[in-house]
């Protein structure tokens, strides 16, 4: 039952937002009493915490699988972008923004976990790209990895990129292209151009 509650709450939170969804909403959607939820989670923050880190672990598992199977680090980054967008429902409810605003302590822990995971993943990707002659050999791997994390976090700031003007898909697609253009070799640019050509993301929300 605990996992069922987490899964249903995750679905509602990602669709409607952490703030909007109440414990009553979750109970109603599951056809159970609110008391049943409180047996497993003493309050909403505890449920939000469980949902947040469950989603994070699921995404990490998916990223690990992609990294193992992707033919090259450029394809890897595009596949990860697509995978994360699907699992976060294209971030239509601005989950990270709401988490930061209404549950800052949970957000801070998540940020730390995300940095650790992304920094390791991007560092490995950059090294692989250099070995495959897709990324320039003279890039500062640690700097680029941290810059990538900062950029991916920054585009989720709705005060800078309002959702009515920029869809999350558009932001992710264009930031990824921006990031890769700065580090690819001529060989890497050939691969990147194929992904750019196949992109059908519109310019706004």
C-alpha positions, 0 to 999 in steps of 0.5 A, spaced: 500 500 500 505 504 501 508 504 494 501 505 491 500 511 495 507 514 493 506 512 485 499 515 485 501 521 489 507 522 484 502 522 478 498 527 481 504 532 484 507 531 477 500 533 474 497 538 478 503 540 483 506 539 490 502 545 493 495 544 489 494 536 491 491 535 498 491 528 502 484 528 501 485 528 493 490 522 493 485 518 498 479 520 493 483 518 487 485 511 490 478 510 493 481 509 500 480 513 506 485 519 508 487 515 515 490 509 510 495 514 508 497 517 515 498 510 517 504 510 512 506 518 512 504 522 518 504 528 514 504 531 507 511 533 507 513 526 509 509 524 503 512 529 498 519 527 501 518 520 499 515 521 492 521 526 491 526 521 492 522 515 489 522 519 483 529 521 483 532 514 484 527 511 478 530 517 474 537 515 476 536 507 474 534 509 468 540 514 466 544 508 468 541 504 463 541 509 458 549 510 459 550 503 458 547 502 452 548 509 448 552 509 442 556 515 444 555 521 449 551 526 444 546 520 443 546 519 451 545 526 453 539 527 448 536 520 450 537 522 458 533 529 456 527 525 453 527 520 458 527 525 464 522 529 461 517 523 460 518 521 467 517 528 470 511 529 465 514 535 461 515 539 468 508 542 466 506 543 473 513 546 475 515 540 480 522 543 482 519 550 482 514 548 487 518 544 491 523 549 492 518 554 494 514 550 499 518 544 501 525 548 501 529 543 506 527 537 501 529 541 495 536 542 498 537 535 499 534 533 492 539 538 489 545 535 493 543 528 490 542 531 483 549 534 483 552 528 485 549 524 480 549 529 474 556 531 476 558 523 476 554 522 469 556 528 466 564 527 467 564 520 465 560 522 458 565 528 457 571 523 458 568 518 453 566 524 448 574 526 448 576 518 447 571 518 441 574 524 438 567 527 439 569 533 444 575 537 444 581 534 448 582 541 451 576 542 455 576 543 463 572 537 465 570 539 472 568 546 470 564 544 464 560 538 468 559 544 474 557 549 468 552 544 465 549 542 472 548 550 473 545 551 467 540 545 467 538 548 474 537 555 472 533 554 466 528 551 471 527 558 474 521 561 472 522 568 474 528 568 468 524 563 463 516 564 465 512 558 463 508 562 458 513 564 454 518 558 454 516 551 454 520 546 458 521 542 452 524 548 448 529 550 454 531 543 455 532 542 447 536 549 446 540 548 452 543 542 450 544 544 443 548 550 447 552 546 451 554 541 446 556 546 441 561 549 445 565 542 446 564 538 440 569 537 435 568 537 427 566 529 428 561 531 434 558 536 430 556 532 425 552 527 430 549 533 433 547 536 427 543 530 426 539 531 432 538 538 431 535 537 424 530 532 427 528 536 433 521 539 432 521 543 438 517 550 437 520 556 440 515 557 446 510 554 450 
